[in-house]
């Protein structure tokens, strides 16, 4: 008799955390799963404690410098990376035991067979629950990771409510109760979670208690996150040296977007290698670096693109302003340099009017941790306006500006050359007019994409 094979599109993936030794039974279960589902990818997220463990059955291995306590966050990071690489459906498992893999297989197949956006796997133990998500409800992946700690017991109900508000259809699969049945799962709205208003505001950006202006505790530990791609050694070295030379101690998390450079190792930074480029202006590596920083206990995260560099007092002045104001996010001003070394004498007009903040001018606190997730939730097409999307999402937060031009910004934008009466090189660019218009007007296409990726319409 010919063996029955279920076809799963090549854009489907199951992500698992590698933290314990892989047994023969695990490998047999994986072999059965791959034999049954043609084209399915198994992606391993390897924690720091399992860095040496072999994962021969995985199509991809992602190493994250996180501990066992961050397993849920690591799963969410791995799933979001799969979505950002064009995946249509992804699911999560915690171990490779045969029953887990069989249930994961059922959930992933159900996403393709039914017009639903997400399936929650309820195991009876909230610490082992999982989520299987189609790209139409991609925001659920990052939110799952954001709710992995103090809100874990309520996270399925919270996510069901949010998915319902976003117009998504959700099923619940509880194999210990229902066998192979998938049941409709709907939340009761957000009102019942009012007691968690402060946590939801920090973690997800949901301002349930809008009467109270958000504020943050004083920042004590700062990490700087730098995504890099193929910048010249001279630029990457300048960037890293400027972090190392800060007057206030800070640690550097440097994330390779597909092309790791051994130069990073010389500076003693945390070096994360994502393995392949994402072509989203550094958003995916920026997302991974920010989440690692918060998971490791930093209460302030500053960003610095690899072609920019800090003034020695940049971090010190950001933190001083945050202590004075208790702001949830702090911004600096910037010096704008052209590729030929010419510095613009004036501040960028949008910066002066406080209608724009460049990514490398920003430091966020744990009180608006949701911004760290937002970098990863943005679709690839939003790369050229990523800082505008973030600034829009910070609306309603308490923001402060240092007024100090402590960020040195290498411009690749044509309008800066025109302002300086300099010839515009062919290598520079502008923000695509149609994309900027879609963002400003919040047209239907922007709204639909925004809901699927972030769970809200940004700026509305």
Residue pairs with C-beta under 8 A, 6 or more apart in sequence:
3 35
5 35
5 36
5 37
5 38
6 36
6 37
6 38
6 109
7 37
7 38
7 39
8 37
8 38
8 39
8 40
8 108
8 109
8 112
9 39
9 88
9 89
9 112
10 39
10 41
11 86
11 87
11 88
11 89
12 37
12 39
12 40
12 41
12 87
12 88
12 89
12 90
12 108
12 112
13 40
13 41
13 42
13 43
13 79
13 82
13 87
13 89
13 90
13 91
14 33
14 40
14 41
14 42
14 43
14 90
14 91
14 92
14 93
14 101
14 104
14 105
14 108
15 43
15 44
15 45
15 75
15 78
15 79
15 82
15 90
15 91
15 92
15 93
16 42
16 43
16 44
16 45
16 75
16 92
16 93
16 94
16 95
16 96
17 44
17 45
17 46
17 47
17 71
17 74
17 75
17 78
17 94
17 95
18 44
18 45
18 46
18 47
18 50
18 53
18 55
18 58
18 61
19 47
19 49
19 50
19 68
19 71
20 50
20 95
21 53
22 53
22 54
22 55
22 96
23 96
25 97
25 98
26 95
26 96
26 97
26 98
27 57
27 96
28 98
29 96
29 97
29 98
29 101
29 102
30 42
30 57
30 96
30 101
31 57
32 98
32 101
33 40
33 42
33 101
33 102
33 104
33 105
34 40
34 42
34 57
36 105
37 105
37 108
37 109
40 108
41 59
41 60
41 82
42 57
42 58
42 59
43 58
43 59
43 60
43 61
43 62
43 78
43 81
43 82
44 55
44 58
44 60
44 61
44 62
45 62
45 64
45 74
45 75
45 77
45 78
46 53
46 55
46 61
46 62
46 63
46 64
47 64
47 66
47 67
47 68
47 70
47 71
47 74
48 64
48 65
48 66
48 67
49 67
49 68
51 63
55 61
60 275
61 275
62 77
62 78
62 81
62 274
62 275
63 272
63 273
64 70
64 74
64 77
64 272
64 288
64 292
65 270
65 272
65 292
66 73
66 74
66 292
66 295
66 296
70 148
70 295
71 94
72 144
72 145
72 148
72 152
73 145
73 148
73 291
73 295
75 92
75 94
75 130
75 144
75 145
76 92
76 141
76 142
76 144
76 145
76 146
76 148
77 145
77 287
77 288
77 291
77 376
78 92
79 90
79 91
79 92
79 133
79 141
79 144
80 138
80 141
80 142
80 145
80 284
80 287
80 376
80 377
81 274
81 278
81 284
81 288
81 376
82 90
83 90
83 133
83 135
83 138
83 141
84 278
84 280
84 283
84 284
84 376
84 380
85 276
85 278
87 135
88 134
88 135
89 108
89 111
89 112
89 132
89 133
89 134
89 135
90 132
90 133
90 141
91 104
91 107
91 108
91 111
91 119
91 130
91 131
91 132
91 133
92 104
92 130
92 131
92 132
92 144
93 100
93 101
93 104
93 130
94 100
94 128
94 130
103 121
103 173
103 175
104 121
104 130
104 132
106 173
106 180
107 119
107 121
107 130
107 132
107 173
108 132
110 116
110 119
110 132
110 171
110 173
110 182
111 118
111 119
111 132
111 133
111 134
114 171
114 182
115 169
116 134
116 169
116 170
116 171
117 133
117 134
117 136
117 137
117 163
117 168
117 169
117 170
118 131
118 132
118 133
118 134
118 137
118 140
118 159
118 163
118 168
118 169
118 170
118 171
119 131
119 132
119 170
119 171
119 172
119 173
119 182
120 129
120 130
120 131
120 132
120 156
120 159
120 160
120 170
120 171
120 172
120 173
120 185
121 129
121 130
121 131
121 132
121 173
121 174
121 175
122 129
122 156
122 172
122 173
122 174
122 177
123 129
123 130
123 174
123 175
123 176
124 174
124 176
124 177
126 152
126 153
126 155
126 156
127 152
129 155
129 156
131 140
131 141
131 144
131 159
133 140
133 141
135 452
136 168
136 452
137 163
137 166
137 168
137 452
138 377
138 452
138 453
139 162
139 166
139 377
139 451
139 452
139 453
139 454
139 455
140 159
140 162
140 163
140 168
140 455
142 373
142 374
142 376
142 377
143 158
143 159
143 162
143 204
143 373
143 455
144 155
144 159
145 291
145 373
146 203
146 204
146 369
146 370
146 373
147 154
147 155
147 158
147 159
147 203
147 204
148 155
150 199
151 158
151 196
151 199
151 200
151 203
154 193
154 196
156 172
156 185
157 187
157 188
157 192
157 193
158 187
158 190
158 193
158 196
158 200
159 187
160 170
160 185
160 186
160 187
161 187
161 188
161 189
161 190
161 193
162 187
162 190
162 204
162 455
163 169
163 170
163 187
163 455
164 170
164 186
164 187
164 189
165 189
165 190
166 451
166 452
166 455
166 456
167 451
169 184
170 184
170 185
170 186
171 182
171 183
171 184
171 185
172 182
172 183
172 184
172 185
173 181
173 182
173 183
174 183
190 206
190 208
193 200
193 208
194 208
194 209
197 208
197 209
198 209
200 206
200 208
201 207
201 208
201 209
201 214
201 367
202 366
202 367
202 368
202 369
202 370
203 369
203 370
204 370
204 455
205 368
205 370
205 371
205 374
205 393
205 456
207 214
207 396
210 396
213 398
214 328
214 367
214 368
214 396
214 397
214 398
215 326
215 327
215 328
215 367
215 398
216 322
216 326
216 327
216 328
216 365
216 366
216 367
216 368
216 398
217 299
217 326
217 365
217 366
217 367
218 322
218 323
218 326
219 299
219 300
219 319
219 322
219 323
219 363
219 365
220 299
220 300
221 251
221 297
221 298
221 299
221 300
222 248
222 250
222 251
222 298
222 299
222 300
222 301
222 302
222 315
222 318
222 319
222 363
223 250
223 251
223 252
223 253
223 293
223 296
223 298
223 300
223 301
223 302
224 243
224 250
224 251
224 252
224 253
224 301
224 302
224 303
224 304
224 315
225 253
225 255
225 286
225 289
225 290
225 293
225 301
225 302
225 303
225 304
226 239
226 240
226 243
226 252
226 253
226 254
226 255
226 289
226 303
226 304
226 305
226 306
227 255
227 257
227 282
227 283
227 284
227 285
227 286
227 289
227 305
227 306
228 236
228 239
228 254
228 255
228 256
228 257
228 261
228 264
228 282
228 285
228 306
229 257
229 258
229 259
229 277
229 282
229 306
230 259
231 239
231 306
231 307
233 261
233 263
235 306
235 307
235 410
236 261
236 263
236 264
236 306
237 263
238 309
239 304
239 305
239 306
239 307
239 308
239 309
240 252
240 254
240 263
240 264
240 267
240 269
241 267
241 309
242 304
242 309
242 310
242 311
242 312
242 314
242 408
243 250
243 252
243 267
243 269
243 304
243 310
244 252
244 267
245 310
245 312
246 310
246 312
246 313
246 314
246 315
246 316
247 312
247 313
247 315
247 316
248 313
248 315
248 316
248 319
250 302
250 315
251 269
251 270
251 298
252 267
252 269
252 270
253 269
253 270
253 272
253 289
253 292
253 293
254 264
254 269
254 270
254 271
254 272
254 289
255 272
255 273
255 274
255 285
255 286
255 288
255 289
256 264
256 271
256 272
256 273
256 274
256 285
257 274
257 277
257 278
257 282
257 284
257 285
258 274
258 275
258 276
258 277
258 278
259 277
260 271
260 273
264 271
265 271
270 292
272 285
272 288
272 289
272 292
274 284
274 285
274 288
278 284
278 285
278 380
279 380
279 383
280 378
280 379
280 380
280 382
280 383
280 386
281 383
281 384
281 386
282 305
282 383
282 386
283 375
283 376
283 378
283 382
283 383
283 386
284 375
284 376
286 303
286 359
286 375
286 376
287 372
287 373
287 374
287 375
287 376
287 377
288 376
290 301
290 303
290 364
290 371
290 372
290 373
290 375
291 372
291 373
291 376
293 301
293 372
294 301
294 366
294 369
294 372
299 365
299 366
300 318
300 319
300 322
300 363
300 364
300 365
300 366
301 363
301 364
301 365
301 372
302 314
302 315
302 318
302 362
302 363
303 359
303 360
303 362
303 363
304 310
304 360
304 407
305 359
305 360
307 410
308 360
308 407
308 408
308 409
308 410
309 408
310 406
310 407
310 408
311 404
311 405
311 406
311 407
311 408
313 404
313 406
314 332
314 404
314 406
314 407
315 363
317 332
317 402
317 404
317 406
318 330
318 332
318 363
318 402
319 330
319 363
320 402
321 327
321 330
321 400
321 401
321 402
322 330
322 363
322 365
322 400
324 400
325 398
325 400
326 398
327 365
327 397
327 398
327 399
327 400
328 364
328 365
328 367
328 368
328 397
328 398
328 399
329 362
329 363
329 364
329 365
329 368
329 371
329 394
329 397
329 398
329 399
329 400
330 362
330 363
330 399
330 400
330 401
330 402
331 357
331 361
331 362
331 363
331 399
331 400
331 401
331 402
332 361
332 401
332 402
332 404
332 405
332 406
332 407
333 347
333 351
333 361
333 401
333 402
333 403
333 404
333 405
333 406
333 407
334 347
334 348
334 351
334 358
334 360
334 361
334 405
334 406
334 407
334 408
334 409
335 343
335 344
335 405
335 407
335 408
335 409
336 343
336 344
336 348
336 409
336 411
336 416
337 343
337 344
337 408
337 409
337 410
337 411
338 344
338 410
338 411
338 416
338 417
338 420
338 422
339 410
339 411
339 412
339 425
339 427
339 428
340 422
342 420
342 422
344 411
344 416
344 419
344 420
346 419
347 405
348 356
348 416
350 356
351 357
351 358
354 401
356 387
356 388
356 391
357 387
357 390
357 391
358 387
358 407
358 409
359 386
359 387
359 390
360 407
360 409
361 407
362 387
362 390
364 371
364 372
367 397
368 394
368 397
370 393
371 390
371 393
371 394
374 389
374 390
374 393
374 454
375 386
375 390
377 453
377 454
378 386
378 389
378 453
378 454
379 449
379 453
381 435
381 449
382 389
382 435
384 431
384 432
384 435
385 431
385 435
385 436
385 439
388 439
389 439
389 458
389 459
392 458
392 459
393 458
393 459
395 459
411 417
411 428
412 427
412 428
412 429
413 428
413 429
413 430
413 431
414 424
414 428
414 429
414 430
415 430
417 423
417 424
417 425
417 428
418 424
437 443
438 445
438 446
439 446
439 458
439 459
442 450
442 457
442 458
442 459
442 460
446 457
447 457
447 460
450 456
450 457
450 458
451 457
